[in-house]
Amino acid sequence: MTDYYADAPRGPLFPPISLPDIEKAEHRIGRRLPELLRRLYTEVANGKFGPDGGLASLTDGNRAPGHVRDWPCAVSVHERNLSEGMPPSWL
């Protein structure tokens, strides 16, 4: 599936992540992700595709070629928002 997106305008996708990585992210956010979203992250890519700017990654440290900052990590954003008093339902 990643070959299909290889020439997408945003550049190549981040590699898909493993089921144990999904489970680590779910543990950090405190809930299981919907099955379709789990499949997208394990079969298509670890973020960087989809509407607007694309889905955030579920792991830290992903950087697109030519970018000076890492791609957003949904789990880290979720944890930061919780620490700032935001409700946990955004994810």
Secondary structure, 3 states (H helix, E strand, C coil): CCCCCCCCCCCCCCCCCCHHHHHHHHHHHCCCCCHHHHHHHHHHCCCCCCCCCCCCECCCCCCCCCCCCCCCEHHHHHHHHHHCCCCHHHC
